[in-house]
Amino acid sequence: MGNKNPPRIPLPKSWTQHVRIAMLHVVALAGYATAYPQSWAANSLSVRVRLKAENERLQQEIALMREEIRINNVRMVLITPQRRPHYPAMERMSILELRAARGWSLQQTADVFLVTAGTIASWMRRVDEEGPDALVQLREPVNKFPDFVRYAVQRLKTLCPNMGKVKIAQTLCRAGLHLGSATVGRILKEPPGIQPSDTPPLPSRAVIAKESNHVWHIDLTAVPTGAGFWTPWLPFTLFQCWPFCWWVAVVIDQYSRRAIGFAVYSKHPTSRAISAFLGKATSFSAKPKYLICDQDKIFIADNFKRWLRRKHIKPRYGAIGQHGSIAVVERFIRTMKDESLRRIMVPAQHQKIRREIRYFVEWYNEARPHSALNGQTPNEIYNGLRPANHRPRIEPRERWQRRSPCAKPRTLVAGKPGDQFTLIVNYHAGRSHLPVVSLQRAA
């Protein structure tokens, strides 16, 4: 017969002093353990298994976002409703619009936005008030332009929240509507400020590109499949390889800022893999005279240097600890992460991550105006095309003198002053973070 009394496992001394750090270890280990089966399921040959893995990832992401919202609301709940910060007039209208879309009651709306039900009822009663002191307001207009111009700018900001005022002005300029960045800033109700350029200044001794395919930049970056790499145990980081991250190599043409090519690896690539990647890039484009990179071990390896000599490419290395030495490619990587990879759930499947980066590179080269290129796109510079922002523009102000200067670049007026238009925003490959903006004259 078995022993009816199970053995007693003695607990370590002072174990109660380490419960909290143990919980962090358990949670981090759970994320570590689930990353492997989810990643293998994402690459399964079975469609059902892949869909189930994707469904579980989405459910996990929703649960974590709800927990973030709950934690953010805890501090506000501790404050009495009378002492909480007030919502601006325009945000009150947004809350009422969301309430109408969700079908919430007064109490449900009040619980979500941490106000009282009486406050929501007051907003509903006074929703039709007019004047600058109205309790609930739509977006504020700019006096010099018609309402449809203001609506177009504000709608573009809503559809593409990652675009700043300079990028909005450049995008609309390419579509035919010339607005200054300060004008866009007033429309968006933002204080005027200096918009940083897309590329920091190069060092004085840097190689300056004189034409396309004269100077290329290459660099590597790690793209985590989750939110980050931190763990509560030594060495306080996850392994920087699949399934926890992808390694992405990119090549940028310095003169046109065009993305020449990219490659995705499951672990830190070798110098031979980078040589093969550059070989494919040069097979589709003319090879450069100079290649600028940092002093990573794969770029200073002897076999990589021998490959460059065979291709008659001169390497140039950035200074250690000075990121501005390879600023062009670093700025591209930052843009790729901020405007694409951090706005999606990075897939664990190799084919899918390549597809997402390919969509971004296509959009970046063809449709995204570049500040360092005066609002032109990399493809326009690389291929010597006429810039879209140099074409005749739409002038929505009826009394505008045709010969009066407009926002730079200054162009002629197409049609007559006072034309109305419709804002059309399409999305490259159906990705909402890759907008393609155009204007269509109203009939």
N, C-alpha and C positions, 0 to 999 in steps of 0.2 A: 504494500500500500504506500501511496505517496505521502510525503510529509504535509500534514494539514497546515502547519505553521510555516509560511514562506520566510525565507531568510531576510533578516533586516540589513539594509545597506546603510552603513554609517555615513552621515554627511560630513563634509570637511569642516574644520573649525573656522569660525567667523564667516560662514558661507552667506549669511544674510547681508554682509557688507558688499557683496559682489553680484547681487541679483540684477541690478540695473544694467551693468555692463554686460552681464550674461545675456540679457534680453536683446541688447544690440547685436551681439554675436549671433544669436539665434535667428533674428530677422535677416541679417546680412547673409548668413549661411543658407536660409531658405531661398533668397533671391539667387544666390550662387547655384544652388541645387536645381532650381526650376529653369535656369537659363539653358542648361544642356538639353533636357528633353524637349523643350519648346523649340530650340533651334534645330534639332534633328527632325522634329515633326514638320517644321516649316520647309524642310528640304525633302520630305517624303515623296515617293512616287505616287502615293494615293492622294487623290484630290480631296477625299473626305477627311483624311488626317491633316492635310494642310489647312483646310477651312476650319477644322476644330481647333488647331493650334492658333490660328489668327483670331478666332472668336475668344479664346481664353486670354490672349494678349490684350484684346480690346476691353474685355471685362475687368482685367486686372488694372488697366490704365484708368478706367472709369472709377473704380474703387479708390485708387490712390488720389485722383483729382478730387473726389468727394471728401476724402480725408483732409486734403489741403484746404478746401473751402471751409470745412468745419473748424479746423485749427485757426484759420484767419478770422473767423467770426467769434471765436471765444473771447478775445480781448474786447471786441465791440459790445458783446452782450453784457459785460460787467459794468458798462456805463449806462446810466439811466437814459431813456429815450429823449428826454428834454435836453440832455447835455451832449448828445451825439452830433457829429458834424452834419450839416444840411447838404442834401443833394442839390447840385446846380439845376437851374430851370430846364435846361435841355436834357439832363439825365432823368428828370421827372417824367418828361414825355417818353423817353425810351423805356422807362419802367412800365408806364401805362400801355405802351405798344406791346411789350412782352407779356403783360397780363392778358391783353386781348388775344394774343396768339396762343397762350397756354391755357386760357380759360380758367384762370385762378379766381378764387373768391377774394374778398378784401383781406380776410385773415391770412390766407395762404400767401398773398403778395406781401403783406406786412411781415410775415415770418421769414420769408426769403431775404428781404432787403433790410431787415432789422429796424423797422419803423412800426408805428401803431396803425391799426385798422382805420382809426379816425383820420390819420394823415392821408392815407390813400383815398378815403372818401372825400376829403377836402380837395385833393387834386382833381378828382373826377368832376366835382361840382364847378371848379374854376378852370376847366380845361379850355374853354372858349374865350377866356379873357384876352384882350388885345393890349398893345402898348409895350414899352420897354420894361415895365414893372410887372408884367404878367407872371403868375406863379408857375405856369407851364408854358414853355416856349419851344419853337422849332429852332433849327440852326440859324444863327445870326447872319444877316446878309452883309455884303460889302457894297457901299453906295454907288461906286462908279460902274459896276457891271450889272447886267440884268440878272433876274433871279435864277434863270436856267443855267447861267455860268456858275453861280455860287453852288447850285445844287449839284452840278457836274463835279466840281472840285470836292465837295463834301462826300458825294457818293463814291468817288474814286478812293478817298481816304477810308471809307467804311469797308469797301470791297478789298482794298489792299492796305491794311493798317501798318504794314512794315515800311511803307514808302514815306519819306520825309517831304518837306515842302519843296526842296530843290529837285528831288526826283520827280515829284508830281508836276512841277513846272516844266521840267525837261520832257517828261512823257507827253504832256498835253501839247508842248511845242512841236514835237515830232508828229502829232496828230493834226496840227494845223491851228491850234489855239495858243497864242503867245501871251503868257502871263509871267510877271516877275515873281521871284521867290518870296519877296516881301509881301506881295499881294496875296499869294497863296497862304502865307503865314497869317495874315489878318483874317482871311476867310476861315481858316481852321481854328481861329481864336487861340493861337499860340504866340508867346512873346517872340520878338525878333531875335535871331541868334545867328552865329556863324556856323554854317554847315561844313563839316570836315570833308575834304576832298577824298576821292576814292583811293588815292595812292599817296603815302607820305613822300616827302622829297628824298631823292636818292643822294647818297654821299657824293662829295665833289669828285672823288677819284673813281666813281662807278663808270662802267661802260655804258654809253648812251646809244640807244638804237637810232639809226638813221633811216631805216626802212623796214618793211615787214620781213620777217625771217632773218633779221640781222642778229638779234639777241633774243634768246629764249631763257626762261626761268623754269626751274623744276624744284619740287619740294614734296614732302610726305606729310600726311596728317592722320591721326587716329580718330575714327568716328565711332563713338560708343553705341551699341545697340540698345542700351538702357539709358538711364538719366546721368550716369557717371561711373567712376571707377572706385570710389572710396569704400573701404571696409574698416571695421573697428579692430581688426587684428593686423599684426605685422605681415608684410610691409605697408599696410594700410592702403592697399590698392589691389584691384583684380588683375588677372593676367591680361596684358594688352594683346590679345589675339582672339580669333573666333572661338566661341560664340559671344564674347563680351564686347568685341569691337571689330571694325574693319579698318584696314590700312588703305588709304587712297593716295595715289601718286598723280600729280597734275603737271602739265607743261603749259606755260603761258608765253605768248609773244609780247615782248616789251613794247614795241612800237604801237601795235594796234590793240593791246590788252586782250587779244583773242585767245580763248582756251583751245589749244592745239589738240590736246588729247588727255585722257585719264585712264587709270587702271586701278582695279580693286583687288586687294590681296587679303587672305585670311590671317596672315601674320606679317611681321616686319619683313619686307622683301629683301632679297639678296641683290648684290651688285649685278649679277647675271640677269636677274629678272628685270631690273631697271634698264639694262642695256637692251634687252629684247623689247621692252615697252618703247624706248626711244627709237629703236629700229623700225617699229611699226609706225610711229609718229612721223618719222622722216620719209617713210614710203608714201604717205598720203600728202605730205607738204614738203616744200624745199627745206633742206637742212640748214641750220643756223651757222653763223660764223663763231658765235660765242654762246656758251651755256653757263648760266649763273646758278649756283646752288650753295647750300650751306656745307659745313664740314662734318656731315654725318659719315659714319664709317663706310657706308656703301658707296658714297660719292668720292671718297679718297682712296678706295681700294685700287690696287695695281691693275687688275683686269678691267675695271671700268675706265681707268685712264688710258689703257691700251686700246680699248674700243673707241674712245674719243679720238685718239691719234689716227686710227685707221680711217675714221670718217672725216678727218681734217676739221675737227671741232675743237676750239680752244676753251678749256674750262676756266671759270673765274669763281673764286670762293669768297663767301661773305665772312666778315669778321666774327669771331666767336663772341657770343653775348650781345651782339648788335643786330637786332632783328631788322633794322632798316636796310641792311645790306641786300636782302632779298625781299624788299617791301612789296614789289608788284605781285608776286605769287602768294605772299602771305595775305595781302588784301583780298585776293581772289578767294582764298580758302576761307577767310572770315565771312565774305559775302555768301559763299556756298553754304556755310553752316547756318548763318543767321537767317537767310532768306529761303532756305530749302530744307536742309536736313534736320534743323531744330524745330521745324514746323510740321513734321510728320513723325510717325513712329518708324524709326530706322528698321527696315526688315532684316531678318536673320538669314534670308535666302540670297545667295550670291547673284542670281539672275535679277531679282527684284531691286537690289541696291544698285546694280549697274544701270538698270532702267531708270531709276529715279535720278541718278547723277547725270545720265545722258539727257534726260528731259531738261534738267537745269542748265546744262552746258549749251544745249540748243537755244533755249530761251535767252540765256545770258549773251550769247554771241549775236543773236538776231534781233531781239526786242527790247533789251534793257539799256536805256541811255546811260552813258558813263560820264561822270563828272570830269575826269581827267581828259576826256576827249570832247569837252564842250557840248555835251548832250548827244553826241553821236554814238553809234553802236560799234562794237569791235569789228563786225563783218563789213560795215561800211568803210572803215579805215583799211582793213586788210585787203578787201577786194576793190578798193578805189571807187566805190559807188557814191552817187550824189546823196548827201545827208537828207533825211526826211525833214529835219527842222529848218532846212533852207528853202523848202517849197513855199509857194504863196499860202498865206494864212487866212483863217476865218476871223472877221472883225465883227463882234456882236454888238458894238456900241454904235448906235444910229448916227450920232452927231460927230463921230470921229473923222478928222481930216485925213484923207487918204495919204498925204505926204508926211504926216506927222510920224515920228519914230515910235516903234513899239518896243516891247521887251526883247532883249537880245536872244538869238540873232535876228537882226532886223530884215524883214522881207516885205514883199508887196502884198496887197490885199487881193484875195481871190473873190470875185463877185462884187458885192456892194456892202458897205457898212450896214450893220443891223441884221445880218443873217442869223438865223436861229439854227441850232444843231441838236442832235441827240447823242448822248454819250453811250458808246458801245464798249463793253468790257468782255472780252473772251479770255479763255484760260488755255494756255498751252498744254496739250495732252490731257485736258480736263483737270489740271492741278490748280487749286484755288490760290496757291502762293506764287503762281507764275502768270501774272496778268498781261494781256495784250490789249492796249487801249487804242481806240479809233473814234473819230467823230464823223457823223453823217448829217449833212445839211437837211433841215426840215423842209418838207414840201410846202 
